[in-house]
Amino acid sequence: MTDGKPRIVRSHNVLLDDEYTKWLLDVKQRFRQAQIKASVKVNVEQLRFNWSLGRDLAVKRVEEVWGAGVVDQVSLDLQNAFPNATGFSVRNLWDMKRWYLFYANHEDAHRKLGKADSALDLGSEKLRQLVAEIEIGHHEQRLRQPVAELGFPTIFGFVPWGHHILISRKCSSIDEALFYVNKTINDGLSRSALSDCIKADLYHSAGTAVTNFERQLPSAQGHLAQEIVKDTYDLGFLTLPPGYDELALEAALEQNITRFLLELGTGFAFVGRQKEIVVSGKTRRIDMLFYHIHLRCYVVVELKAKSFEPEFAGKLNFYVNAVDKLIRSEKDNPSIGLLICKDRNRTEVQWALEGIRTPMGVAVYDNVTLEELQAQLPTNEEIQRRMEQAEEEFNLAKEHRAEI
């Protein structure tokens, strides 16, 4: 400190001129404006600022103009100008640039981000208010910004900065990134939960099951229903006996219902197993019954410990219709069916679902039984043979070294 002022440190390998000073003053002014508004909408304004600074670092080609160490210099200058602010580390500045470039460098970014903004569900009053707050200042931003540059998308204001960093680092396309942006908004994902979704490659596995949802459900509900159904469910957390049947599979899932709900995804609530329904005086039982909070409908889950057969679709169709007539209330949307089997041929499933008006889908599950796991392990004889072979190779190598 000198005369009560923080000491300004200069980075190396930087060419400072009037243009740099002018640009830095503009950056400082934008940040001060962001600070003023932050008391009302902290996340939105900070994100908008991060986006604009990342855009500057990319569009102005700052390293070519002022030298390779200019990002370090910007970090030092901003930290000196705003000593009580966080987020001006060198790493964070690089993250801002990477975040902007991730979207700007992808083809058709303007259209895809604009489409994502227009698809925002403004059903809640809170969401409408936040959108209005985000839109404040957009007009001025658009006037100052060249058409070729990418404006701050409204939808980004609903996602924390740490989530944006994770998404831009781990995703390979705008479509994949926007999938996780929407997933974060709709499901309120924490950063660790988002990380788990990305590691599980939910983008490629969710919504790929064979269904008739788009044909048999209203557009919005059909799209959401398709998204929540996976092509393959990982049931590796189960311990199943050799030659297990559906009842054993159901019992294992019920005992591990928390893990199964996590695998099904956000929004599922467990109603019961072997749910009894009485039709024309005859008792029948549904394998597992769930209720989906976001879809506002019952989900009938039938389990098969073998490959798909066309007649399975008919049985599931009956159960879904029975739930609609006996359990569903007027406030509920039409129930959907989900058949999870050991294996399936996609063409057979598609043909089996043609003509069925009940919304349903067919997925598969992965699981390794103790018997299958043991079959993958080497036998005692194989282990002994490998040990003898290794000992022989060791002795030969020892003799070779002795001869040398």
ROTORFI-298599 format. One record per residue (C-alpha): x, z, y. Coordinates in steps of 0.1 Angstrom, whole numbers, plus 5000, padded with zeros to 4 digits. Example, Ala and Ser with C-alpha at 12.3 -4.5 7.8 and 13.67 -1.06 7.14 Angstrom:
BEGIN
+------+------+------+
:   px :   pz :   py :
+------+------+------+
: 5123 : 5078 : 4955 :
: 5137 : 5071 : 4989 :
+------+------+------+
END
This chain:
BEGIN
+------+------+------+
:   px :   pz :   py :
+------+------+------+
: 5000 : 5000 : 5000 :
: 5012 : 4991 : 5035 :
: 4994 : 5005 : 5066 :
: 4964 : 5013 : 5044 :
: 4962 : 4978 : 5031 :
: 4967 : 4967 : 4995 :
: 5000 : 4949 : 4988 :
: 4995 : 4912 : 4981 :
: 5015 : 4900 : 4952 :
: 5023 : 4863 : 4949 :
: 5024 : 4845 : 4916 :
: 5052 : 4821 : 4906 :
: 5051 : 4783 : 4904 :
: 5024 : 4779 : 4931 :
: 5023 : 4756 : 4961 :
: 5001 : 4773 : 4988 :
: 4988 : 4753 : 5017 :
: 4959 : 4752 : 5041 :
: 4936 : 4736 : 5016 :
: 4942 : 4764 : 4991 :
: 4936 : 4790 : 5019 :
: 4904 : 4772 : 5029 :
: 4891 : 4771 : 4993 :
: 4900 : 4807 : 4987 :
: 4880 : 4818 : 5018 :
: 4851 : 4798 : 5004 :
: 4854 : 4816 : 4970 :
: 4856 : 4850 : 4987 :
: 4825 : 4842 : 5008 :
: 4805 : 4832 : 4977 :
: 4815 : 4864 : 4960 :
: 4805 : 4885 : 4989 :
: 4771 : 4868 : 4989 :
: 4769 : 4874 : 4952 :
: 4776 : 4911 : 4958 :
: 4749 : 4914 : 4984 :
: 4723 : 4900 : 4960 :
: 4736 : 4919 : 4929 :
: 4716 : 4950 : 4937 :
: 4685 : 4931 : 4929 :
: 4696 : 4907 : 4901 :
: 4731 : 4917 : 4890 :
: 4734 : 4895 : 4859 :
: 4719 : 4864 : 4874 :
: 4741 : 4863 : 4906 :
: 4773 : 4873 : 4887 :
: 4766 : 4845 : 4862 :
: 4759 : 4820 : 4890 :
: 4792 : 4830 : 4907 :
: 4811 : 4827 : 4874 :
: 4797 : 4793 : 4869 :
: 4806 : 4781 : 4904 :
: 4841 : 4794 : 4902 :
: 4846 : 4779 : 4867 :
: 4833 : 4746 : 4881 :
: 4858 : 4748 : 4910 :
: 4887 : 4755 : 4887 :
: 4877 : 4725 : 4866 :
: 4866 : 4700 : 4893 :
: 4892 : 4707 : 4919 :
: 4920 : 4703 : 4892 :
: 4936 : 4734 : 4908 :
: 4967 : 4733 : 4886 :
: 4975 : 4698 : 4896 :
: 4970 : 4705 : 4933 :
: 4986 : 4740 : 4937 :
: 5007 : 4744 : 4906 :
: 5006 : 4757 : 4870 :
: 5003 : 4794 : 4880 :
: 4974 : 4790 : 4904 :
: 4949 : 4807 : 4881 :
: 4971 : 4838 : 4881 :
: 4973 : 4835 : 4919 :
: 4935 : 4833 : 4923 :
: 4932 : 4864 : 4900 :
: 4957 : 4883 : 4922 :
: 4941 : 4873 : 4955 :
: 4906 : 4881 : 4944 :
: 4916 : 4915 : 4929 :
: 4934 : 4923 : 4962 :
: 4904 : 4912 : 4983 :
: 4878 : 4930 : 4961 :
: 4897 : 4960 : 4946 :
: 4865 : 4977 : 4933 :
: 4851 : 4946 : 4916 :
: 4857 : 4938 : 4880 :
: 4858 : 4904 : 4863 :
: 4888 : 4888 : 4881 :
: 4913 : 4891 : 4853 :
: 4933 : 4859 : 4845 :
: 4916 : 4858 : 4811 :
: 4881 : 4861 : 4826 :
: 4889 : 4832 : 4851 :
: 4900 : 4810 : 4822 :
: 4867 : 4819 : 4804 :
: 4848 : 4808 : 4835 :
: 4865 : 4775 : 4835 :
: 4861 : 4771 : 4797 :
: 4824 : 4780 : 4800 :
: 4817 : 4753 : 4826 :
: 4838 : 4726 : 4809 :
: 4821 : 4733 : 4775 :
: 4788 : 4720 : 4789 :
: 4801 : 4696 : 4815 :
: 4823 : 4677 : 4790 :
: 4795 : 4671 : 4765 :
: 4775 : 4640 : 4766 :
: 4740 : 4641 : 4782 :
: 4746 : 4676 : 4795 :
: 4723 : 4672 : 4825 :
: 4693 : 4661 : 4804 :
: 4698 : 4687 : 4776 :
: 4702 : 4716 : 4800 :
: 4672 : 4704 : 4821 :
: 4651 : 4701 : 4790 :
: 4661 : 4737 : 4780 :
: 4651 : 4750 : 4814 :
: 4617 : 4732 : 4813 :
: 4611 : 4746 : 4778 :
: 4613 : 4783 : 4790 :
: 4583 : 4802 : 4779 :
: 4569 : 4819 : 4810 :
: 4543 : 4839 : 4792 :
: 4553 : 4873 : 4806 :
: 4550 : 4883 : 4842 :
: 4585 : 4898 : 4840 :
: 4599 : 4865 : 4829 :
: 4582 : 4846 : 4856 :
: 4595 : 4870 : 4883 :
: 4631 : 4866 : 4869 :
: 4628 : 4828 : 4869 :
: 4617 : 4830 : 4905 :
: 4647 : 4851 : 4914 :
: 4671 : 4828 : 4896 :
: 4656 : 4798 : 4915 :
: 4662 : 4814 : 4949 :
: 4693 : 4797 : 4963 :
: 4692 : 4768 : 4938 :
: 4681 : 4744 : 4966 :
: 4711 : 4752 : 4988 :
: 4733 : 4750 : 4957 :
: 4721 : 4715 : 4949 :
: 4726 : 4703 : 4984 :
: 4762 : 4714 : 4985 :
: 4770 : 4702 : 4950 :
: 4778 : 4665 : 4941 :
: 4753 : 4649 : 4918 :
: 4780 : 4644 : 4892 :
: 4787 : 4681 : 4889 :
: 4766 : 4704 : 4866 :
: 4743 : 4729 : 4883 :
: 4737 : 4764 : 4870 :
: 4709 : 4762 : 4844 :
: 4681 : 4787 : 4850 :
: 4680 : 4796 : 4813 :
: 4716 : 4810 : 4815 :
: 4704 : 4838 : 4837 :
: 4687 : 4855 : 4808 :
: 4719 : 4859 : 4788 :
: 4748 : 4884 : 4795 :
: 4782 : 4871 : 4804 :
: 4799 : 4884 : 4772 :
: 4773 : 4864 : 4751 :
: 4781 : 4832 : 4771 :
: 4818 : 4837 : 4764 :
: 4812 : 4841 : 4727 :
: 4789 : 4811 : 4725 :
: 4812 : 4787 : 4744 :
: 4841 : 4798 : 4722 :
: 4824 : 4795 : 4688 :
: 4800 : 4765 : 4692 :
: 4809 : 4729 : 4689 :
: 4779 : 4712 : 4707 :
: 4754 : 4719 : 4734 :
: 4726 : 4718 : 4709 :
: 4742 : 4746 : 4689 :
: 4750 : 4766 : 4720 :
: 4715 : 4763 : 4733 :
: 4701 : 4774 : 4699 :
: 4720 : 4807 : 4702 :
: 4711 : 4810 : 4739 :
: 4674 : 4808 : 4730 :
: 4680 : 4831 : 4700 :
: 4695 : 4857 : 4723 :
: 4666 : 4855 : 4748 :
: 4638 : 4854 : 4722 :
: 4652 : 4881 : 4699 :
: 4671 : 4903 : 4725 :
: 4703 : 4900 : 4705 :
: 4732 : 4923 : 4711 :
: 4766 : 4907 : 4712 :
: 4775 : 4920 : 4677 :
: 4741 : 4907 : 4664 :
: 4748 : 4873 : 4681 :
: 4783 : 4873 : 4665 :
: 4767 : 4879 : 4631 :
: 4743 : 4850 : 4636 :
: 4771 : 4827 : 4645 :
: 4793 : 4838 : 4616 :
: 4763 : 4832 : 4593 :
: 4760 : 4797 : 4608 :
: 4724 : 4803 : 4615 :
: 4722 : 4771 : 4636 :
: 4727 : 4749 : 4605 :
: 4708 : 4771 : 4580 :
: 4677 : 4781 : 4601 :
: 4649 : 4757 : 4603 :
: 4661 : 4734 : 4575 :
: 4637 : 4745 : 4547 :
: 4613 : 4718 : 4534 :
: 4579 : 4726 : 4551 :
: 4547 : 4711 : 4563 :
: 4546 : 4733 : 4594 :
: 4548 : 4705 : 4619 :
: 4518 : 4687 : 4604 :
: 4496 : 4718 : 4597 :
: 4503 : 4741 : 4627 :
: 4499 : 4737 : 4665 :
: 4530 : 4723 : 4681 :
: 4544 : 4755 : 4695 :
: 4536 : 4777 : 4664 :
: 4549 : 4750 : 4641 :
: 4582 : 4747 : 4659 :
: 4587 : 4785 : 4658 :
: 4577 : 4787 : 4622 :
: 4602 : 4761 : 4612 :
: 4629 : 4779 : 4631 :
: 4624 : 4812 : 4614 :
: 4625 : 4798 : 4579 :
: 4660 : 4793 : 4564 :
: 4670 : 4767 : 4538 :
: 4689 : 4792 : 4517 :
: 4686 : 4830 : 4517 :
: 4717 : 4850 : 4507 :
: 4706 : 4877 : 4483 :
: 4742 : 4886 : 4473 :
: 4734 : 4923 : 4482 :
: 4713 : 4925 : 4450 :
: 4725 : 4937 : 4416 :
: 4704 : 4919 : 4390 :
: 4706 : 4922 : 4352 :
: 4712 : 4892 : 4330 :
: 4681 : 4871 : 4323 :
: 4662 : 4888 : 4351 :
: 4626 : 4876 : 4359 :
: 4605 : 4876 : 4391 :
: 4594 : 4912 : 4387 :
: 4630 : 4924 : 4385 :
: 4638 : 4902 : 4416 :
: 4609 : 4917 : 4435 :
: 4618 : 4953 : 4425 :
: 4654 : 4947 : 4437 :
: 4642 : 4933 : 4470 :
: 4618 : 4962 : 4476 :
: 4646 : 4987 : 4469 :
: 4668 : 4968 : 4494 :
: 4640 : 4960 : 4518 :
: 4661 : 4967 : 4549 :
: 4687 : 4942 : 4539 :
: 4661 : 4917 : 4529 :
: 4644 : 4920 : 4563 :
: 4677 : 4914 : 4580 :
: 4682 : 4883 : 4559 :
: 4647 : 4870 : 4567 :
: 4654 : 4874 : 4604 :
: 4640 : 4890 : 4635 :
: 4602 : 4895 : 4637 :
: 4594 : 4902 : 4600 :
: 4575 : 4934 : 4591 :
: 4570 : 4943 : 4555 :
: 4534 : 4949 : 4544 :
: 4538 : 4954 : 4507 :
: 4548 : 4942 : 4473 :
: 4523 : 4931 : 4446 :
: 4496 : 4931 : 4472 :
: 4462 : 4932 : 4455 :
: 4435 : 4907 : 4464 :
: 4402 : 4904 : 4447 :
: 4386 : 4870 : 4444 :
: 4352 : 4866 : 4427 :
: 4357 : 4900 : 4410 :
: 4391 : 4890 : 4396 :
: 4422 : 4909 : 4407 :
: 4453 : 4889 : 4417 :
: 4486 : 4901 : 4432 :
: 4508 : 4886 : 4458 :
: 4546 : 4890 : 4452 :
: 4554 : 4901 : 4487 :
: 4534 : 4901 : 4520 :
: 4549 : 4902 : 4555 :
: 4536 : 4900 : 4590 :
: 4556 : 4881 : 4616 :
: 4554 : 4897 : 4651 :
: 4563 : 4866 : 4671 :
: 4542 : 4842 : 4651 :
: 4514 : 4868 : 4650 :
: 4505 : 4858 : 4614 :
: 4508 : 4869 : 4578 :
: 4536 : 4854 : 4557 :
: 4529 : 4852 : 4520 :
: 4562 : 4852 : 4500 :
: 4563 : 4841 : 4464 :
: 4595 : 4845 : 4444 :
: 4606 : 4824 : 4415 :
: 4637 : 4831 : 4394 :
: 4639 : 4795 : 4383 :
: 4638 : 4760 : 4398 :
: 4609 : 4747 : 4417 :
: 4579 : 4732 : 4399 :
: 4551 : 4713 : 4417 :
: 4524 : 4737 : 4404 :
: 4541 : 4765 : 4424 :
: 4528 : 4749 : 4456 :
: 4492 : 4751 : 4443 :
: 4495 : 4788 : 4435 :
: 4510 : 4796 : 4469 :
: 4483 : 4776 : 4486 :
: 4456 : 4797 : 4469 :
: 4473 : 4830 : 4480 :
: 4477 : 4819 : 4516 :
: 4440 : 4809 : 4518 :
: 4430 : 4842 : 4502 :
: 4449 : 4862 : 4528 :
: 4433 : 4841 : 4556 :
: 4398 : 4849 : 4542 :
: 4403 : 4885 : 4531 :
: 4430 : 4901 : 4553 :
: 4436 : 4880 : 4584 :
: 4417 : 4891 : 4616 :
: 4403 : 4870 : 4644 :
: 4434 : 4879 : 4666 :
: 4458 : 4866 : 4639 :
: 4471 : 4830 : 4637 :
: 4468 : 4811 : 4605 :
: 4489 : 4826 : 4577 :
: 4518 : 4807 : 4563 :
: 4534 : 4806 : 4528 :
: 4570 : 4808 : 4518 :
: 4582 : 4800 : 4483 :
: 4618 : 4812 : 4476 :
: 4631 : 4799 : 4443 :
: 4664 : 4796 : 4424 :
: 4667 : 4759 : 4430 :
: 4647 : 4729 : 4441 :
: 4647 : 4691 : 4445 :
: 4638 : 4683 : 4481 :
: 4619 : 4651 : 4471 :
: 4598 : 4670 : 4446 :
: 4590 : 4696 : 4472 :
: 4580 : 4670 : 4498 :
: 4557 : 4652 : 4474 :
: 4542 : 4685 : 4463 :
: 4534 : 4695 : 4499 :
: 4518 : 4661 : 4508 :
: 4480 : 4665 : 4511 :
: 4482 : 4704 : 4512 :
: 4467 : 4715 : 4545 :
: 4479 : 4751 : 4542 :
: 4511 : 4757 : 4562 :
: 4539 : 4765 : 4537 :
: 4576 : 4760 : 4531 :
: 4601 : 4761 : 4501 :
: 4635 : 4776 : 4503 :
: 4662 : 4787 : 4478 :
: 4683 : 4818 : 4473 :
: 4719 : 4825 : 4464 :
: 4728 : 4854 : 4441 :
: 4755 : 4861 : 4415 :
: 4744 : 4883 : 4386 :
: 4768 : 4907 : 4368 :
: 4768 : 4883 : 4339 :
: 4778 : 4853 : 4361 :
: 4804 : 4874 : 4379 :
: 4819 : 4885 : 4346 :
: 4820 : 4849 : 4334 :
: 4841 : 4840 : 4364 :
: 4867 : 4867 : 4356 :
: 4895 : 4860 : 4332 :
: 4893 : 4876 : 4297 :
: 4918 : 4902 : 4284 :
: 4935 : 4875 : 4264 :
: 4939 : 4853 : 4294 :
: 4953 : 4881 : 4315 :
: 4978 : 4890 : 4287 :
: 4988 : 4853 : 4284 :
: 4993 : 4850 : 4321 :
: 5014 : 4882 : 4322 :
: 5036 : 4869 : 4293 :
: 5040 : 4836 : 4311 :
: 5050 : 4853 : 4344 :
: 5075 : 4874 : 4325 :
: 5090 : 4844 : 4308 :
: 5093 : 4825 : 4342 :
: 5109 : 4856 : 4357 :
: 5135 : 4858 : 4329 :
: 5143 : 4821 : 4332 :
: 5148 : 4824 : 4369 :
: 5171 : 4854 : 4364 :
: 5192 : 4835 : 4338 :
: 5195 : 4806 : 4362 :
: 5208 : 4828 : 4390 :
: 5233 : 4844 : 4366 :
: 5247 : 4809 : 4357 :
: 5251 : 4801 : 4394 :
+------+------+------+
END
